[in-house]
Amino acid sequence: MVERLNGRKILLRGNHDFKIGVNTWKEIGFLEVYKKKIILDNLLLTHAPTEEVKENQVNVFGHIHDKPLDRKFDKKNHVCVSCDVVDYTPVSIENIKLLNDN
């Protein structure tokens, strides 16, 4: 199914994604597979929200789904893109940057 989706698929593994190995994920259709985080320009992509966000950086995550963000995290530099929050629709990097600008 993954191979039928448009675009390049990169997996940032979450708490349920370690049951199978990296090679299997790639056979399924993911181009790259990461364990902990991906840094892309000013975006820090993680599975769960993190406090390791540097100044002028935005943490993009999904683990909490539609639950409220814990008070210890600053909403200005944390964006949840869990499938149930974004209506199962892909979110572009450009839109994430726009969300953060508001």
Backbone bond lengths (Angstrom), bond angles and torsions (degrees), N, CA, C in turn:
res aa  C-N    CA-C-N  psi(-1)  N-CA   C-N-CA  omega(-1)  CA-C   N-CA-C  phi
1 M - - - 1.441 - - 1.534 110.89 -
2 V 1.328 118.07 -41.09 1.458 121.22 -178.27 1.517 110.99 -58.50
3 E 1.314 117.29 -41.45 1.469 120.78 -178.21 1.523 112.31 -64.45
4 R 1.322 118.36 -19.89 1.469 121.55 178.93 1.522 112.87 -82.71
5 L 1.318 117.47 -13.50 1.457 121.25 179.58 1.522 110.24 -76.90
6 N 1.317 116.75 145.68 1.454 121.41 177.89 1.523 111.06 -70.25
7 G 1.318 116.01 153.96 1.456 121.60 173.07 1.513 113.98 87.88
8 R 1.323 113.49 179.41 1.464 121.74 177.64 1.522 107.25 -90.70
9 K 1.303 117.51 126.01 1.460 121.63 -178.32 1.521 110.21 -101.16
10 I 1.331 115.43 122.45 1.461 122.49 178.55 1.522 106.40 -122.11
11 L 1.323 115.89 128.32 1.464 120.72 -177.17 1.517 110.54 -103.26
12 L 1.330 115.40 126.32 1.450 122.37 168.96 1.524 104.44 -104.63
13 R 1.309 115.59 105.11 1.456 120.33 -170.25 1.530 112.78 -62.33
14 G 1.326 114.44 140.60 1.454 121.92 177.88 1.518 110.55 -112.69
15 N 1.303 116.01 -171.30 1.464 121.13 -173.88 1.529 113.82 -62.34
16 H 1.308 119.66 -20.93 1.467 121.34 179.08 1.524 112.80 -102.75
17 D 1.327 117.92 1.17 1.459 121.46 -171.99 1.521 114.53 -99.47
18 F 1.311 118.10 5.38 1.460 120.62 -176.84 1.527 112.77 -96.75
19 K 1.329 116.50 3.44 1.467 119.98 -179.81 1.518 111.74 -72.29
20 I 1.336 116.27 -23.47 1.462 119.98 177.07 1.526 108.82 -123.06
21 G 1.312 116.55 157.16 1.456 121.69 -173.92 1.520 114.27 -82.78
22 V 1.315 114.77 170.21 1.458 122.81 -178.11 1.522 111.20 -58.23
23 N 1.321 117.82 -44.89 1.469 120.67 -178.63 1.521 111.86 -60.63
24 T 1.313 117.02 -37.95 1.466 120.22 178.63 1.517 110.36 -66.24
25 W 1.337 117.63 -42.37 1.461 120.41 177.11 1.520 110.48 -59.26
26 K 1.334 116.23 -40.04 1.466 119.70 179.47 1.528 111.10 -68.35
27 E 1.322 117.47 -37.54 1.471 121.17 176.73 1.527 110.67 -64.12
28 I 1.316 116.30 -33.05 1.464 121.71 178.75 1.517 110.92 -67.92
29 G 1.345 116.95 -28.19 1.458 119.11 177.82 1.515 116.49 136.69
30 F 1.329 117.84 3.22 1.461 119.72 177.60 1.517 109.87 -84.94
31 L 1.326 115.87 133.94 1.455 121.95 -179.48 1.523 111.15 -72.79
32 E 1.324 115.79 -42.99 1.466 122.07 179.94 1.524 108.90 -135.45
33 V 1.336 115.70 152.48 1.467 121.40 179.73 1.532 107.86 -134.45
34 Y 1.330 116.42 127.12 1.466 121.84 -179.42 1.520 109.99 -120.35
35 K 1.357 115.27 153.60 1.462 120.87 -179.06 1.516 113.95 -92.29
36 K 1.334 118.26 -47.30 1.458 119.59 -167.64 1.518 114.86 -115.60
37 K 1.331 117.02 -53.94 1.459 118.53 -175.52 1.523 109.69 -156.39
38 I 1.327 113.83 161.39 1.459 121.91 174.57 1.532 105.76 -132.30
39 I 1.319 116.55 130.89 1.454 120.33 175.47 1.521 107.01 -106.99
40 L 1.314 115.68 123.05 1.461 122.88 -176.48 1.525 107.76 -134.19
41 D 1.327 116.13 103.91 1.467 121.33 -173.63 1.530 108.60 56.03
42 N 1.334 117.21 -121.44 1.464 119.76 179.68 1.533 112.39 -96.23
43 L 1.332 116.75 13.94 1.469 120.79 -179.81 1.522 110.26 -100.95
44 L 1.319 116.16 133.39 1.453 123.37 173.45 1.524 106.31 -110.63
45 L 1.323 116.55 104.05 1.459 121.50 -178.16 1.518 108.96 -90.67
46 T 1.336 116.52 122.82 1.460 122.44 178.79 1.519 108.97 -137.58
47 H 1.318 115.91 163.64 1.462 118.92 176.96 1.531 110.52 -71.06
48 A 1.309 116.23 -49.80 1.465 122.20 -179.78 1.523 109.01 -112.42
49 P 1.334 117.78 157.86 1.463 118.91 177.40 1.529 110.41 -59.20
50 T 1.318 115.68 147.22 1.457 120.18 -178.13 1.522 110.83 -133.05
51 E 1.317 115.10 153.87 1.466 120.86 176.11 1.522 110.85 -90.01
52 E 1.317 118.09 -1.06 1.461 122.75 -177.19 1.523 113.27 -82.58
53 V 1.313 117.51 25.43 1.460 122.50 -177.96 1.522 109.34 -81.80
54 K 1.322 115.59 124.61 1.460 120.62 178.93 1.527 110.02 -83.05
55 E 1.335 115.04 168.03 1.456 120.28 177.58 1.528 109.61 -59.90
56 N 1.317 117.32 139.19 1.471 124.22 -178.50 1.528 112.88 66.03
57 Q 1.321 117.17 21.77 1.461 121.44 178.00 1.527 108.81 -117.63
58 V 1.321 116.69 150.04 1.460 122.29 178.93 1.520 108.21 -119.61
59 N 1.317 116.78 129.25 1.462 122.50 176.60 1.526 109.04 -90.17
60 V 1.308 116.47 119.23 1.463 123.11 178.31 1.532 106.55 -108.02
61 F 1.319 117.03 125.81 1.466 121.76 -173.17 1.520 109.95 -148.27
62 G 1.338 117.07 178.58 1.451 120.29 178.65 1.510 115.13 -148.25
63 H 1.295 119.26 -12.60 1.464 124.15 -170.43 1.524 115.68 -52.55
64 I 1.307 118.48 -36.02 1.470 119.90 -174.03 1.525 112.65 -80.55
65 H 1.323 117.09 -4.71 1.465 122.64 -179.19 1.527 109.90 56.25
66 D 1.324 118.36 -126.13 1.465 119.48 -176.17 1.532 112.68 -98.09
67 K 1.325 117.19 15.02 1.463 120.52 176.79 1.528 109.35 -75.83
68 P 1.325 117.52 152.63 1.468 119.25 179.00 1.525 111.35 -65.86
69 L 1.311 115.77 148.70 1.449 122.58 177.46 1.524 108.97 -69.84
70 D 1.319 117.04 132.92 1.459 122.14 178.52 1.531 110.06 -56.72
71 R 1.300 116.75 144.89 1.472 122.14 -176.99 1.526 113.17 -60.47
72 K 1.315 117.90 -22.73 1.471 119.32 -178.41 1.531 112.17 -70.80
73 F 1.338 117.48 -12.72 1.457 121.97 178.87 1.525 110.40 -101.08
74 D 1.317 116.01 139.52 1.457 121.84 178.34 1.526 108.72 -83.05
75 K 1.320 117.16 120.45 1.471 121.59 -178.52 1.522 112.31 -63.20
76 K 1.317 117.76 -22.36 1.461 120.76 -178.49 1.529 112.55 -69.12
77 N 1.322 117.38 -25.41 1.463 118.66 -179.13 1.533 112.97 -125.27
78 H 1.335 116.13 27.67 1.467 122.27 175.05 1.534 108.61 -134.68
79 V 1.328 116.54 127.52 1.465 121.34 -179.57 1.528 108.73 -128.49
80 C 1.327 115.97 122.18 1.462 121.03 177.97 1.529 109.53 -90.26
81 V 1.323 116.26 124.79 1.463 121.53 178.08 1.528 111.05 -119.60
82 S 1.318 116.13 30.59 1.458 120.30 176.24 1.527 109.02 -59.52
83 C 1.318 116.10 145.19 1.472 120.19 -174.89 1.524 112.93 -55.20
84 D 1.323 118.32 -35.85 1.457 119.73 -179.24 1.532 112.17 -76.46
85 V 1.313 118.19 -16.25 1.464 122.03 176.64 1.529 110.45 -85.80
86 V 1.322 117.02 -35.39 1.472 121.44 -176.67 1.526 111.77 -101.73
87 D 1.334 116.48 19.86 1.460 122.51 176.76 1.531 112.60 56.84
88 Y 1.340 115.96 39.68 1.466 122.49 176.46 1.534 112.47 56.48
89 T 1.326 115.54 30.33 1.456 121.76 -178.62 1.521 109.03 -116.60
90 P 1.318 118.22 132.47 1.474 119.11 178.35 1.522 111.22 -57.99
91 V 1.323 115.18 145.45 1.461 121.83 179.08 1.524 107.38 -115.73
92 S 1.311 116.78 125.23 1.461 119.99 -178.91 1.525 110.65 -76.71
93 I 1.313 115.74 156.86 1.461 120.97 176.11 1.524 109.76 -59.66
94 E 1.315 117.04 -38.09 1.455 120.86 179.55 1.529 110.93 -61.10
95 N 1.338 117.30 -41.08 1.470 120.58 179.23 1.523 111.65 -69.07
96 I 1.306 117.56 -34.95 1.459 120.72 176.79 1.520 109.54 -63.54
97 K 1.320 116.53 -43.03 1.463 120.06 178.38 1.523 110.61 -63.97
98 L 1.337 117.34 -37.61 1.468 120.66 177.68 1.527 110.78 -66.10
99 L 1.334 116.95 -41.91 1.466 120.76 178.38 1.520 110.09 -58.11
100 N 1.313 116.36 -40.09 1.441 120.51 -177.82 1.524 112.11 -72.93
101 D 1.314 118.11 -27.41 1.458 121.74 -179.80 1.526 111.94 -71.73
102 N 1.336 116.45 -19.62 1.480 120.41 -177.90 1.504 112.51 -86.43
